[in-house]
Amino acid sequence: MALYVQKYGGTSVGSVERISVVADKLIGYKQQGHDIVVVVSAMSGETNRLLALANDISKQPSVRELDVLLSTGEQVTIALLCMALEQRGQSARSYTGGQVRIETDDAHGKARIKTIDDHRIRADLADGRIVVVAGFQGVDCDGNITTLGRGGSDTTGVALAAALKADECQIFTDVDGVYTTDPRVVSKARRLERITFEEMLELASLGSKVLQIRAVEFAGKYNVALRVKSSFEDGPGTLITYEDNDMEDALISGIAFSRDEAQLTIKGVPDQPGIAHAIIGPIAAANVEVDMIVQNVAGDGSTDFTFTVHRGDFSKALAILETTAKQVGAKDVSGDDTIVKVSVVGVGMRSHAGVAATMFDALGKEGINIRMISTSEIKISVVVMEKYMELAVRTLHDVFELDKAA
């Protein structure tokens, strides 16, 4: 008998019919002798509906009251799911984040979990109940309701699995696992049987939307076996775990891409100590996150400085950079919000040379110009023009033969 913590996202519980399907699935696990703790999101579209209501009342609602409002979406789901389970003769009990006592810090809208009191859950499991917990939420030390940010139900599931020492945390979603890349871009994309925490973190940070980054970080930190499965069809899904010998054969595990990129360049600035901070400091102070950075020093003692930001921050960052350019005596400022980032990820890079050369050669043969490059131990990212994104992803998927199992 195993203890599973299962998380179901908004599309999985998006209607009464879908909730009934989940209830039947849970009873199936229970009949196999497993203990089940369920974490659920709000029904699909509900969080956006609540946000719209808040914005109709106030353009800048109190963050405390916004958390009180948004947390109600999951409360609806946990009650309906327990009703469905009880209708089928299965004892069940629902808990909000505050009732379980998932204690967080007081950062409303992006709170981080500090501790979990699991004694009520353990008591219910001992009595044969299925326990249903609201994801995405907790309370701070003063009892104020907090939320964990978009996708926070994944983090709730992993945190509960860690606290309960569950055998596995299973994330049920609308895909049946983690793929070598987005199947909508590459029809030959292959579902991975397993992937390391490191690789999944890179893929998540580089554009893969399967899992929330914080959930993967949490799982890696507390060694929680994490599995992504489909809530719409049966299958083994993808296991996210630590690296083992069997995984060394795979050179590249996946290709990620992000359309939400923009590039900024400031030219002809003095090549002197402190200039990088003079450029990036005001950008960071405006709460704009900088990603890739390239600096080119010219022979005349000046330097060109290029960096990328999220496309949604492009206009703000460009305005700041134009002000900075006047202050430091730069020659020119330019920007481009028609770029994308394409990345290859794999722990196999550690022990194999030539990955970058293969990648650059394949892109070059397709006439795809690389504008920026960033590397880490298990990843290589390039910036290319947006119009070449799908061609770049398909080309790299083919050249690294990701449609074939290792």
C-alpha positions in Angstrom: 0.0 0.0 0.0 1.3 3.4 -1.0 0.6 7.0 0.1 0.0 9.2 -2.9 -0.5 13.0 -2.9 -2.4 13.8 -6.1 -2.8 17.3 -7.5 -5.6 18.0 -10.1 -5.4 21.3 -12.0 -8.2 23.6 -13.2 -9.0 21.8 -16.4 -9.1 18.5 -14.5 -11.9 19.8 -12.2 -13.3 22.3 -14.7 -16.9 21.1 -14.5 -19.2 18.9 -12.4 -18.7 16.1 -14.9 -14.9 16.4 -14.7 -15.1 16.4 -10.9 -17.2 13.2 -11.0 -14.5 11.6 -13.2 -11.8 12.6 -10.7 -13.9 11.1 -7.9 -14.2 7.8 -9.7 -10.5 7.8 -10.3 -9.7 8.4 -6.6 -12.0 5.6 -5.5 -10.2 3.3 -7.9 -6.9 4.1 -6.2 -8.5 3.7 -2.8 -9.9 0.3 -3.8 -6.3 -0.8 -4.7 -5.4 -0.2 -1.0 -3.7 3.2 -1.4 -4.0 6.2 0.9 -4.8 9.3 -1.0 -4.4 13.0 -0.3 -5.8 15.2 -3.0 -4.8 18.8 -3.8 -7.1 20.7 -6.2 -7.0 24.0 -8.1 -10.0 26.3 -8.7 -12.2 25.2 -11.6 -10.8 26.4 -14.9 -11.6 30.1 -15.5 -12.7 30.7 -11.9 -9.5 32.6 -10.8 -9.8 34.9 -13.8 -13.5 35.5 -13.1 -12.7 36.5 -9.5 -9.9 38.8 -10.6 -12.3 40.5 -13.0 -14.7 41.1 -10.2 -12.0 42.6 -8.1 -10.9 44.9 -10.9 -14.5 46.0 -11.4 -14.5 47.2 -7.8 -11.0 48.6 -7.7 -8.1 49.1 -10.1 -5.7 48.6 -7.1 -7.4 46.2 -4.7 -5.8 45.5 -1.3 -3.4 42.5 -1.7 -4.8 41.1 1.6 -8.4 41.2 0.4 -7.4 39.9 -3.1 -6.0 36.8 -1.4 -9.2 36.4 0.6 -11.2 36.6 -2.7 -9.0 34.3 -4.8 -8.7 31.6 -2.2 -12.4 30.9 -2.5 -12.0 29.3 -5.9 -10.3 26.3 -4.5 -12.7 26.2 -1.6 -15.6 25.5 -4.0 -13.7 22.7 -5.7 -12.7 20.8 -2.5 -16.3 20.9 -1.2 -17.7 19.6 -4.5 -15.1 16.9 -4.8 -15.9 15.6 -1.3 -19.6 15.7 -2.1 -18.9 13.6 -5.2 -16.8 11.1 -3.2 -19.4 10.8 -0.4 -22.2 10.3 -3.0 -20.2 7.2 -4.1 -20.0 5.9 -0.6 -16.4 7.0 0.1 -15.6 8.9 3.3 -13.8 12.1 2.5 -13.0 15.4 4.2 -12.0 18.8 2.8 -9.6 21.4 4.2 -8.7 24.9 3.3 -5.0 25.9 3.6 -5.8 27.6 6.9 -7.6 24.5 8.3 -4.7 22.2 7.5 -2.5 25.0 8.8 -0.2 25.5 5.8 1.8 28.4 7.3 3.4 30.8 4.9 5.2 34.1 5.1 3.1 37.2 4.7 4.0 38.0 1.0 0.4 38.2 -0.3 0.0 36.9 -3.8 3.4 35.2 -3.8 3.7 33.6 -0.4 6.2 30.8 0.4 5.3 27.8 2.6 7.2 27.7 5.9 5.5 24.8 7.8 2.7 22.3 7.5 0.7 20.8 10.4 -0.1 17.3 9.1 -1.7 15.7 12.2 -5.4 16.2 11.0 -4.5 14.7 7.6 -2.8 11.7 9.2 -5.8 11.1 11.5 -8.2 11.2 8.6 -6.0 8.8 6.6 -5.9 6.4 9.5 -9.8 6.5 9.6 -9.9 5.5 5.9 -10.8 8.9 4.5 -9.7 10.5 1.3 -8.4 14.0 2.3 -9.0 16.9 -0.1 -6.9 20.0 0.4 -7.3 23.4 -1.3 -4.2 24.2 -3.3 -2.6 27.6 -3.9 -3.2 29.0 -0.4 -2.2 29.1 3.2 -2.2 31.5 6.2 0.6 33.6 7.7 1.5 33.6 11.4 -1.3 36.1 12.2 -3.9 33.9 10.5 -4.3 36.1 7.3 -5.1 34.1 4.2 -2.3 34.1 1.7 -1.9 32.7 -1.9 1.2 31.2 -3.5 0.9 32.7 -6.9 -0.2 31.3 -10.3 0.4 27.5 -10.4 0.8 27.4 -6.6 -1.3 24.3 -6.3 1.6 22.3 -7.7 3.7 23.7 -4.8 1.0 22.8 -2.3 1.0 19.2 -3.5 4.7 18.8 -3.4 4.9 20.4 0.1 2.2 18.1 1.4 4.0 15.1 -0.1 7.2 16.2 1.6 5.5 16.7 5.0 3.7 13.3 4.8 6.7 11.5 3.4 4.4 10.3 0.6 5.6 7.6 -1.8 4.9 9.8 -4.8 3.5 13.2 -5.6 1.4 12.9 -8.8 0.5 16.0 -10.8 -2.5 15.3 -12.9 -2.9 17.8 -15.8 -4.1 18.0 -19.4 -1.0 16.4 -20.8 0.2 12.9 -20.3 3.8 13.7 -19.2 6.8 15.8 -20.1 7.7 15.7 -23.8 11.0 16.3 -25.6 9.4 19.5 -26.8 5.9 20.9 -27.4 4.1 18.3 -29.6 2.1 21.2 -31.2 5.4 22.4 -32.7 7.1 19.0 -33.4 4.6 16.2 -34.1 7.4 13.6 -33.4 7.9 14.9 -29.9 8.3 11.9 -27.5 7.0 11.5 -24.0 9.9 11.0 -21.5 9.7 8.1 -19.1 11.8 10.0 -16.6 13.8 13.3 -16.3 16.0 14.7 -13.6 15.0 17.6 -11.3 17.8 19.7 -12.8 16.5 19.1 -16.3 13.0 19.8 -15.4 14.0 23.0 -13.6 15.8 24.2 -16.7 12.9 23.3 -19.0 10.4 25.0 -16.7 12.5 28.2 -16.4 13.1 28.2 -20.2 9.4 28.1 -21.2 8.0 24.7 -20.6 4.6 25.2 -18.8 4.1 21.6 -17.5 5.2 22.4 -14.0 5.7 25.4 -11.8 9.4 26.1 -11.1 8.9 26.4 -7.3 7.2 23.0 -7.2 10.2 21.3 -8.9 12.6 23.2 -6.6 10.7 22.0 -3.6 10.6 18.4 -4.9 14.3 18.4 -5.5 15.1 19.9 -2.1 13.1 17.4 -0.2 13.6 14.4 -2.6 9.9 14.0 -3.4 9.3 11.6 -6.3 7.3 13.7 -8.7 5.2 12.3 -11.6 3.3 14.2 -14.3 0.2 12.2 -15.5 -2.9 12.9 -17.6 -6.2 13.3 -15.8 -8.0 12.4 -19.0 -6.4 9.1 -19.9 -4.5 6.3 -18.1 -0.7 6.0 -18.5 2.6 6.0 -16.7 3.3 9.7 -17.2 6.8 11.1 -16.6 8.8 10.5 -13.4 10.9 13.4 -12.2 13.7 12.2 -10.0 17.4 12.3 -9.2 20.0 11.4 -11.9 21.0 7.8 -12.1 23.2 5.7 -14.3 20.4 4.8 -16.7 20.0 8.5 -17.5 23.6 9.1 -18.6 22.9 7.6 -22.1 20.6 10.5 -23.0 22.6 13.4 -24.4 19.7 15.9 -24.7 16.4 15.4 -22.9 14.4 18.2 -24.3 14.1 21.5 -26.2 12.4 24.5 -24.6 11.4 27.8 -26.2 10.1 31.1 -25.0 8.3 33.6 -27.2 8.1 36.2 -24.3 11.5 37.7 -25.0 12.8 41.1 -26.0 16.3 42.4 -26.7 17.9 45.7 -25.7 21.2 47.2 -26.8 23.1 50.2 -25.6 26.1 51.1 -27.9 29.3 53.1 -27.3 29.4 53.3 -23.6 32.7 53.8 -21.7 34.6 50.5 -21.1 35.3 51.1 -17.4 34.6 49.5 -14.0 31.0 50.0 -12.8 29.4 50.5 -16.3 27.6 47.2 -16.2 25.9 48.2 -12.9 25.1 51.7 -14.3 23.2 50.0 -17.1 21.5 47.1 -15.3 21.0 48.7 -11.9 18.2 51.0 -12.9 16.5 48.2 -14.8 16.6 45.9 -11.8 15.4 48.7 -9.5 12.3 48.9 -11.7 11.7 45.3 -10.9 12.5 44.2 -14.5 14.3 40.8 -14.6 17.3 40.6 -16.9 18.1 37.3 -18.5 20.9 36.9 -21.1 23.7 39.5 -21.2 26.4 40.0 -23.8 29.1 42.7 -23.7 31.4 43.4 -26.7 34.5 45.6 -26.2 35.6 47.8 -29.1 39.1 48.9 -29.9 38.3 52.6 -29.2 37.8 52.0 -25.5 34.0 51.8 -25.7 31.7 48.8 -25.3 28.3 47.6 -26.6 26.0 46.0 -24.0 23.1 43.8 -25.0 20.6 42.0 -22.8 17.2 40.4 -22.8 14.1 41.0 -20.7 10.5 39.6 -20.7 8.6 41.0 -23.6 6.0 42.5 -21.3 8.7 44.7 -19.7 10.2 45.8 -23.1 8.7 49.3 -23.2 9.5 50.1 -19.6 13.1 48.8 -19.9 13.7 50.7 -23.2 12.6 54.0 -21.6 14.9 53.4 -18.6 17.8 52.5 -20.9 17.3 55.7 -23.0 17.6 57.7 -19.8 20.7 55.8 -18.8 22.3 56.3 -22.2 22.2 60.1 -21.7 23.7 59.8 -18.3 26.7 57.6 -19.4 27.2 59.2 -22.8 26.2 56.3 -24.9 26.1 56.6 -28.7 22.9 54.7 -29.4 20.0 52.6 -27.9 18.0 50.1 -29.8 15.5 47.3 -29.0 13.8 44.4 -30.6 10.7 42.6 -29.3 10.5 40.1 -32.2 13.0 37.6 -30.8 12.7 34.2 -29.1 14.9 32.0 -27.0 15.4 28.3 -27.9 17.3 26.0 -25.6 18.6 22.4 -25.5 18.7 20.8 -22.1 20.3 17.6 -20.9 22.4 16.2 -18.1 24.3 14.2 -20.7 26.1 17.4 -21.8 28.3 17.1 -18.7 30.2 14.2 -20.2 29.9 14.9 -23.9 31.7 17.5 -25.9 30.4 19.0 -29.2 26.8 19.7 -28.2 27.2 23.4 -28.9 29.0 22.8 -32.2 26.3 20.4 -33.4 23.6 22.9 -32.4 25.2 25.9 -34.1 26.0 23.9 -37.2 22.4 22.7 -37.6 21.0 26.2 -37.2 23.5 27.6 -39.6 22.6 25.1 -42.3 19.0 26.3 -42.0 20.1 29.9 -42.4 19.1 30.8 -38.8 21.3 33.5 -37.4 22.2 33.3 -33.7 22.0 36.7 -32.0 22.9 35.7 -28.4 24.2 32.6 -26.7 24.0 31.5 -23.0 25.3 28.3 -21.5 25.3 26.4 -18.3 26.4 22.9 -17.4 23.3 21.2 -18.7 21.8 23.8 -21.1 22.6 25.9 -24.2 20.2 28.8 -25.1 20.3 30.9 -28.2 18.3 34.0 -29.2 17.0 34.0 -32.8 14.4 35.9 -34.8 10.9 35.0 -33.9 10.0 33.9 -37.4 12.6 31.1 -37.2 11.4 29.7 -33.9 9.5 26.6 -35.1 12.1 25.8 -37.7 14.8 26.0 -35.1 13.0 23.7 -32.7 12.2 21.1 -35.4 15.8 21.2 -36.7 17.3 20.7 -33.2 14.8 18.0 -32.4 15.9 16.1 -35.5 19.6 16.6 -35.2 19.7 15.3 -31.6 17.3 12.5 -32.6 14.9 13.2 -29.7 12.1 11.2 -31.3 14.2 8.0 -30.6 14.4 6.5 -27.1 18.0 6.4 -25.7 
